[in-house]
Amino acid sequence: MTSTAPADQPDATLVVTRPAPGVVLATMNRPRRLNAITVRMFAELEALAASLALDDSARVLMITGAGRGFSAGYDLDEAKELPHLTAIDMLERQEGAARALVGIRALRIPVIAAVNGPAAGGGFSLALAADIRIAAPTATFVASFVRIGLSAGDLGLSWLLPRVIGSGRASEIALTGRTVRADEALDIGLVSRVVPAEHLLDSAMETATAIVGNSPSGVKFSKRALQHNLEIGSYAAAIEFESRGQVLLTRTADMAEALAAFVEKRPPEFTGH
C-alpha cells in the first residue's frame, strides 16, 4: 500500500477507497498544498461521516494525507477571506468545519489517523478526533493559533489534547505554538507508535485488520464506553454505563458464537447481530 491517492481521481479533495473488507480509507488529496483543508473538504468529511454512520459494512475508518503531509490546517487562501466575512458568515463557516470533525469523532466505528507528515491547526484537530494515531518519523503536530491571533480552542483541540496527553503538556504546546515531532509525540502518548514512512499505511492496516477480526458490536460498545466515560463525572457512573453495555452484548448472537468458537477451538464467525 502507498500513502498517495489513486491516480484516476486527481481532482478529488477527499478520496475514499476500500482497501480490505470492513476497512475504509479516506485520503485527503491536496498534496501540493500539504492537504490544507478547504470549505469543500470539510463538507466532504461531514458527508463521509454521515454515509459511514449508515454503512454496516464499514468496520474501521483510516484517514491519511496524500503526498508528504497529513494536513497543514485551514487553507491560507481561504483564510484570507475571514477578516472580511460578517460575524454570521464566519459562524456558519466555523460551524461547518466543526460538524465535520464532530461527525468523524462520533462515528460508531474506530477511526485511525495515519499521520504521514505535518498535522497543523485543523489538521492537528482532525488527528485528535481519531481514536488511534500512528505516525511516520516525518509527522509533526503544531497548534500555532496563538501565533496568528487566534485561540487554540478550535475544532475540539482544547478539549481533546489535554485528555490525550494531560493538561500541563497540552497547555505548554498550545500556548507556545511550538512543533511536536514524532519522537516526542510517541513519548507523551500523542501517538501509539512511530513506524517507517514506507510502512505507515501497512501498520495502520494491521491495526484495522485486528479490529475487524473482533466482534462488531463489542468494538462499537467499547468505543462508546471509552468516549462516554471521558465526559462522565464519577467512577460509579462510568461503571454503571459499562454494565448496561455488557448486559446488552450478552444478548447478541456474536456473544454466543464467541463462546462456542472458544469451546470448539476455532475462529469465531461474527455477524454483528
Buried (B, 14 or more C-beta within 10 A) or exposed (E): BEBBBBEEBEEBBBBBBEEBEBBBBBBBBBBEBBBBBBBEBBBBBBBBBBEBEEEEEBBBBBBBBBBBBBBBBBBEEBBEEEEEEEEEEBEEBBEEBBBBBBBBBEBBBBBBBBBBBBBBBBBBBBBBBBBBBBBBBBBBBBBBBEEEEBEBEBBBBBBBBBEBBEEEBBBEBBEEBBBBBBEBBBEBEBBBEBBEBEBBBEBBBEBBBEBBEBBBBBBBBBBBBEEBBEEBEEEEEBEEBBEEBEEEBEEBEBBEBBEEBEEEEEEBEBEBE
